[in-house]
Amino acid sequence: MNAKQIWQTTIERLQTKVSSAVFTTWFQGTSALSFQDGVFIVRVPTTFAKAHLEGRFLETIRSILSEVTGTTVEVQFIVAKEVPEPKASAGTEESPSPKRTYRLSKGRFAAALREKRASTNASAINSMAPTSPAPAPAYRSVQHERPKTPALEEKQNFDEERELRRPREKREAREHSEPQEMRGTRSFRETREQRELQEIQDHQENHLRPPKQMAAAHPVQEYSPTLPAGPSFEGLLNPRYTFSSFIVGKSNQFGHAASLAVSENPGRIYNPLFLYGGVGLGKTHLLHAIGHAGEEAGLNVLYVTSEKFTNEIINAIRFQKTEEFRAKYRQIDILLVDDIQFIAGKESTEEEFFHTFNTLHNANKQIVVTSDRPPKAISSLQDRLRSRFEWGLLADVQAPEYDHRLAILRSKAESLRFTVPAGVLEYVARPECSSVRELEGALNRVIAYATLHDAPLTVPLAAQALEHIYDKKVASNLTVSEVLDGVSRYYSVDATLLRGKQRDRDIVWPRQVAMYIMREETSASLLQIGSALGGRDHTTIMHGWEKVHTEMTNNDQIRQEIAAVLESFQHH
Ligand SMILES: Nc1ncnc2c1ncn2[C@@H]1O[C@H](COP(=O)(O)OP(=O)(O)OP(=O)(O)O)[C@@H](O)[C@H]1O
């Protein structure tokens, strides 16, 4: 037997010893590199996988390898990117093609992956193969050093951005537009388990992402005044956000039908289409779905957040490129603008948008915008823009009701290739998660939790995985001083600094977290919280609470971070 055959046999045996989720997560992308002088070298796709395999499976692997070879074997793991691309030449026992992944005789993941292979092209296989570039990122958040992490920088930026009235970032769009190395680095203080959960989630995402999505994981293009020929996107469309992956229910059927109609007849009916509704309910998803349909029809589609639109205008004015800006926007067939409410009150942006709107509309080009509220509720919006938004069709998207939530979860589990028992889906679909984004986050967490603990997906496990999210109100009888101490300990910031006036970046976020937790988890009034935090007034406390609350709503990692802070209280 050569190394490849030995490893094939070994992992087939391993497959019978671990759950299929664990198997897929940790063994699917591995391959044999060599077997010489009693040392078996295994190539693994990521640094994190290496650390995990060494930490949890070394002994098991060693003993199976010894069984298979009939001799004592030492095992080493090498991260794919550290090993030069193998050549299918004599002298190496490596698999002949870097695209090869294991063909497993059993296990639903193997079956699912085979299906995937059949339905996608080779680059999908590549993304799972050992030689694909390792998503090293994850490992970064396993590091224990703290003070100046990128995550902290990011939080500081959030603070500054808020002052500039910068609209909230869209987590999904950001995930798909930022380099993978940045992933998993946001949470700047997490428990080991939280980190591992996140790593597994990242790992699952990376390995199950279809090829087009991999392509979209590039940074969003910088502003360029000219629009390339053919379909093009300023902010890339998320390939997951299509009509076929959108689950229709009572709460969104109007928005969905309107979007579908627009995508079939761009510029001819419902122009503009104004989609509005609460956070995480699928507006961006529908916007991108319209974009995909336009792209397929060969139209020039441009998706842009209102923040990006604003920045472009500011830059165009600053660099005297308004003509190019106009030219670019006016050769578009379908303009998709996300979160239009953020342009309200920004005079030059509104002005420019007004002209862009008129030009496109007069030329029968389609305009679709989303907003968190209907035009009449966007108070500082110019009347002439408001009335233009009301010209077309206003379609709202509401929070899904129970059955709809369940259907969304089922579809999500399917797309992750996991068989999740109905009881678990029912548990996750509880009313606490009214936004679809939260719902998705909760399901991801449950799956990751089961994988991490190598345990079957059951309702008690789901309850355990989600207890910090679902039961936070029940569990706590904390006092403000316990929170102050706990937060201080968690972030290693002295309590006197949390109470003080210093605006250092490393202090502001923990202080705001303390405000949030005190308000959420204790029975103290705003006045009492303010006084526990050095005599701050109630508006400051509310501001801090709101800041953390918004971050948690938009960013699963921040939510997990807060859960980790709370969890850390229990250990004291
Ligand atoms: N009906 C649905 N079917 C399937 N997935 C959905 C549905 N609605 C929302 N989602 C998913 O929920 C997540 C959040 O949706 P999306 O970003 O479109 O929300 P949004 O309304 O634009 O929120 P925000 O106002 O915060 O930008 C996405 O992953 C999206 O794919």
The ligand as an ORCA input file, in Angstrom:
! r2SCAN-3c Opt
* xyz 0 1
  N     -37.020     34.661      2.919
  C     -35.752     34.332      3.042
  N     -35.308     33.142      2.588
  C     -34.021     32.780      2.727
  N     -33.075     33.548      3.304
  C     -33.465     34.752      3.760
  C     -34.797     35.202      3.649
  N     -34.884     36.415      4.210
  C     -33.658     36.715      4.635
  N     -32.802     35.725      4.370
  C     -31.381     35.675      4.734
  O     -31.230     36.431      5.938
  C     -30.017     37.149      5.918
  C     -30.296     38.622      6.110
  O     -31.007     39.113      4.980
  P     -30.724     40.538      4.308
  O     -29.306     40.934      4.465
  O     -31.270     40.506      2.929
  O     -31.597     41.444      5.251
  P     -31.934     42.982      5.132
  O     -33.409     43.080      5.213
  O     -31.280     43.594      3.950
  O     -31.309     43.508      6.481
  P     -30.632     44.916      6.827
  O     -31.719     45.883      6.923
  O     -29.952     44.642      8.122
  O     -29.676     45.210      5.744
  C     -29.358     36.829      4.588
  O     -28.443     35.788      4.771
  C     -30.511     36.358      3.722
  O     -30.091     35.444      2.735
*
